[in-house]
Amino acid sequence: MVDDNEIRFILGRLEGKMDSLISQMRSLGENIANHESRLQELEKSKAWILGVSAALSGAIAFLFNILK
């Protein structure tokens, strides 16, 4: 039969493991949020570059048509 001290010891170990898991989950959540903001920044810069290149290519095509 299991006595009270052994039950308390097992519960203490479980509580420690749960605290560790909660800490790891919190850390993962922060990492995901960090990655999300970094990805948004990269997507915005890519969209800006694509927009500028589209505008420049349109302007160059327009100039070539005028010079013909």
C-alpha positions as CSV (number, residue, x, y, z in Angstrom):
1,M,0.0,0.0,0.0
2,V,1.2,3.5,-0.8
3,D,1.6,5.9,2.2
4,D,0.9,9.6,2.3
5,N,4.6,10.6,2.0
6,E,5.0,8.7,-1.2
7,I,1.8,10.2,-2.7
8,R,3.0,13.7,-1.8
9,F,6.4,12.9,-3.4
10,I,4.7,11.7,-6.6
11,L,2.4,14.7,-6.7
12,G,5.4,17.0,-6.2
13,R,7.2,15.5,-9.1
14,L,4.1,15.8,-11.3
15,E,3.7,19.4,-10.2
16,G,7.3,20.1,-11.1
17,K,6.9,18.5,-14.5
18,M,3.7,20.5,-15.2
19,D,5.5,23.7,-14.3
20,S,8.3,22.8,-16.7
21,L,5.8,22.1,-19.5
22,I,4.0,25.4,-18.9
23,S,7.3,27.3,-19.0
24,Q,8.3,25.5,-22.2
25,M,4.9,26.3,-23.8
26,R,5.2,30.0,-22.8
27,S,8.7,30.1,-24.4
28,L,7.4,28.5,-27.6
29,G,4.5,31.0,-27.7
30,E,7.0,33.9,-27.5
31,N,9.2,32.3,-30.2
32,I,6.2,31.9,-32.5
33,A,5.1,35.6,-32.0
34,N,8.7,36.7,-32.7
35,H,8.8,34.6,-35.9
36,E,5.4,36.0,-37.0
37,S,6.6,39.6,-36.7
38,R,9.8,38.8,-38.5
39,L,7.9,37.1,-41.3
40,Q,5.5,40.1,-41.6
41,E,8.5,42.4,-42.0
42,L,10.0,40.3,-44.7
43,E,6.7,40.0,-46.6
44,K,6.2,43.8,-46.4
45,S,9.7,44.5,-47.8
46,K,9.2,41.9,-50.6
47,A,5.8,43.5,-51.5
48,W,7.5,47.0,-51.6
49,I,10.3,45.7,-53.8
50,L,7.9,44.0,-56.2
51,G,5.7,47.2,-56.4
52,V,8.7,49.4,-57.2
53,S,10.0,47.0,-59.8
54,A,6.5,46.8,-61.4
55,A,6.3,50.6,-61.5
56,L,9.8,50.9,-63.0
57,S,9.1,48.3,-65.7
58,G,5.9,50.0,-66.6
59,A,7.7,53.4,-66.8
60,I,10.4,51.9,-69.0
61,A,7.9,50.3,-71.3
62,F,6.0,53.6,-71.6
63,L,9.3,55.4,-72.4
64,F,10.2,52.9,-75.1
65,N,6.7,53.3,-76.7
66,I,7.1,57.0,-76.7
67,L,10.6,56.9,-78.3
68,K,9.6,54.6,-81.1
